[in-house]
Amino acid sequence: MLDRVWLSMFEVIIPLYVSFLALCVFVFMQGQALSRQISDVAGAITQKLGEEVQVPSSFMDELKENLEDLVHDTISTMQPPNAADHVMGAIAQMIQMKAMQKFGMVQPALTETPPVDNGAA
């Protein structure tokens, strides 16, 4: 009986492993082909341009300043949570608990521990 269970398990697992391996090889080969195509296109673009494209330093400075402004504006508008945020968080947690109870996903409370039998009768 036990031999049949092991054989049945291998009849299911081995084809799954082989299929997964084949899928991995296929994805790897497709990635390599895509990488070659991207390299070919990049080479063709470089040949058509004839020389490297030079990015002016003023463009880089302007880009850096714009990013600094964006980060500064984002951080300056951040606010600590207020009472309404905390209330909404509490309501969301109650809704989540109700949904977990509805779908039977409730874990036993941590405070409910089984009684310890220390051998005293």
VOVOPA-891402 format. One record per residue: x, y, z of N, C-alpha, C in turn. Coordinates in steps of 0.2 Angstrom, whole numbers. Layout:
<rs>
n.east:n.north:n.up:ca.east:ca.north:ca.up:c.east:c.north:c.up
X:Y:Z:X:Y:Z:X:Y:Z $
...
</rs>
This chain:
<rs>
n.east:n.north:n.up:ca.east:ca.north:ca.up:c.east:c.north:c.up
4:-6:0:0:0:0:4:6:0 $
9:6:4:14:12:5:18:13:-2 $
20:7:-5:23:8:-11:19:11:-17 $
13:10:-17:8:12:-22:7:20:-20 $
7:22:-14:6:29:-13:13:33:-15 $
19:30:-14:25:33:-16:25:34:-24 $
23:28:-27:23:28:-34:18:33:-37 $
12:34:-34:7:38:-36:10:45:-35 $
13:47:-30:16:53:-29:21:55:-34 $
25:50:-36:30:52:-41:27:52:-48 $
22:49:-49:18:50:-55:16:57:-56 $
14:60:-51:12:67:-51:17:72:-51 $
22:71:-46:27:76:-45:32:76:-51 $
35:71:-53:40:71:-59:37:75:-65 $
31:73:-67:29:78:-73:29:85:-72 $
27:87:-65:26:94:-63:33:97:-63 $
38:93:-61:45:96:-61:48:97:-68 $
47:92:-72:49:92:-79:46:98:-83 $
39:99:-81:36:104:-85:38:111:-82 $
40:111:-76:42:118:-73:49:119:-76 $
53:114:-76:60:115:-79:60:117:-87 $
55:114:-90:54:116:-97:52:123:-98 $
48:125:-94:45:132:-94:51:137:-92 $
55:135:-87:61:139:-85:66:140:-91 $
67:135:-95:72:135:-100:69:139:-106 $
62:138:-107:59:142:-112:59:150:-111 $
58:152:-104:58:159:-102:65:161:-103 $
70:157:-101:77:159:-102:79:161:-109 $
77:156:-113:79:157:-120:75:163:-123 $
69:164:-122:65:170:-124:69:176:-122 $
71:176:-115:75:182:-113:81:184:-116 $
85:178:-118:91:179:-122:90:182:-129 $
84:179:-132:83:181:-139:81:189:-139 $
77:191:-134:75:198:-133:81:202:-132 $
86:200:-128:92:204:-126:96:205:-133 $
96:199:-137:100:200:-143:96:205:-148 $
90:205:-148:86:210:-152:87:217:-150 $
87:218:-143:88:225:-141:95:227:-142 $
100:223:-142:107:224:-143:108:226:-151 $
104:222:-155:104:224:-162:101:230:-164 $
96:232:-161:92:238:-162:97:244:-160 $
100:243:-154:104:248:-151:110:250:-155 $
113:244:-158:118:245:-163:116:248:-169 $
111:247:-172:108:250:-178:107:258:-177 $
104:259:-171:103:266:-169:110:270:-169 $
115:267:-165:121:270:-165:125:271:-171 $
124:266:-176:127:267:-183:124:272:-186 $
117:273:-186:114:278:-190:116:285:-187 $
117:286:-180:119:292:-178:126:294:-179 $
130:289:-180:137:290:-182:141:292:-176 $
139:295:-171:143:297:-165:138:296:-159 $
142:297:-154:138:297:-147:134:303:-146 $
128:303:-143:125:309:-142:127:312:-135 $
129:318:-136:131:321:-130:126:325:-126 $
125:324:-120:120:327:-116:123:333:-113 $
120:339:-114:123:345:-111:123:345:-104 $
128:348:-100:128:348:-93:123:353:-90 $
120:358:-94:115:362:-92:108:358:-91 $
107:353:-96:102:349:-95:102:344:-89 $
108:342:-87:108:338:-81:107:342:-75 $
110:348:-75:109:353:-69:102:354:-68 $
98:356:-74:91:357:-74:87:351:-71 $
89:345:-73:85:339:-71:86:338:-64 $
92:339:-61:94:339:-54:90:344:-50 $
90:350:-52:86:355:-49:78:353:-48 $
76:351:-54:69:349:-54:67:343:-49 $
72:338:-49:71:333:-44:71:335:-37 $
76:339:-36:76:342:-29:70:346:-27 $
67:350:-32:61:354:-30:55:349:-29 $
55:343:-33:50:339:-32:50:335:-25 $
56:333:-23:57:330:-17:55:335:-11 $
58:341:-12:56:346:-7:49:347:-6 $
45:348:-12:38:349:-11:34:343:-8 $
36:337:-10:33:331:-7:34:331:0 $
40:332:2:42:331:10:38:337:13 $
38:343:11:35:349:14:28:348:15 $
24:344:11:17:344:11:15:338:15 $
20:334:18:18:328:22:16:331:29 $
11:327:32:8:329:38:8:323:42 $
9:324:49:8:318:53:0:316:53 $
-1:309:55:-8:307:55:-12:311:61 $
-18:312:59:-22:316:64:-27:311:67 $
-32:313:71:-37:309:74:-41:305:69 $
-43:308:64:-47:305:59:-44:299:55 $
-37:300:54:-33:294:52:-34:288:56 $
-33:290:63:-33:284:68:-40:281:68 $
-45:285:68:-52:282:68:-53:278:62 $
-51:280:56:-52:276:50:-48:270:50 $
-42:270:53:-38:264:54:-42:259:58 $
-45:261:64:-48:257:68:-54:254:65 $
-58:258:61:-64:255:57:-62:250:52 $
-56:251:49:-54:247:44:-52:240:47 $
-49:240:53:-47:234:56:-53:230:59 $
-58:234:61:-64:230:63:-68:227:57 $
-68:230:51:-70:227:45:-66:221:43 $
-60:222:43:-56:216:42:-57:210:46 $
-58:211:53:-59:206:58:-66:203:56 $
-71:207:54:-78:204:52:-77:200:46 $
-73:202:41:-72:198:35:-69:191:36 $
-64:192:41:-60:186:43:-64:181:46 $
-69:183:51:-74:179:54:-78:176:49 $
-81:180:44:-85:177:39:-82:172:35 $
-76:172:33:-73:167:29:-69:162:33 $
-70:162:40:-67:157:44:-59:157:45 $
-57:163:44:-49:164:45:-47:167:51 $
-51:166:56:-49:169:63:-45:164:67 $
-39:167:69:-35:163:73:-37:163:80 $
-35:158:84:-37:158:91:-33:164:95 $
-36:167:100:-33:172:103:-27:170:107 $
-22:174:107:-16:173:111:-17:172:118 $
-22:175:121:-22:174:128:-26:168:130 $
-29:164:126:-32:158:127:-27:152:127 $
-24:151:132:-19:145:132:-22:139:136 $
-21:133:133:-24:127:136:-21:126:143 $
-25:124:148:-23:123:155:-17:118:155 $
-12:120:159:-6:116:160:-7:110:165 $
-6:104:163:-6:99:168:1:97:171 $
1:99:177:8:98:180:8:92:184 $
4:87:183:4:81:186:1:80:193 $
-1:86:196:-4:86:202:-12:84:202 $
-14:79:206:-21:77:205:-25:79:211 $
</rs>
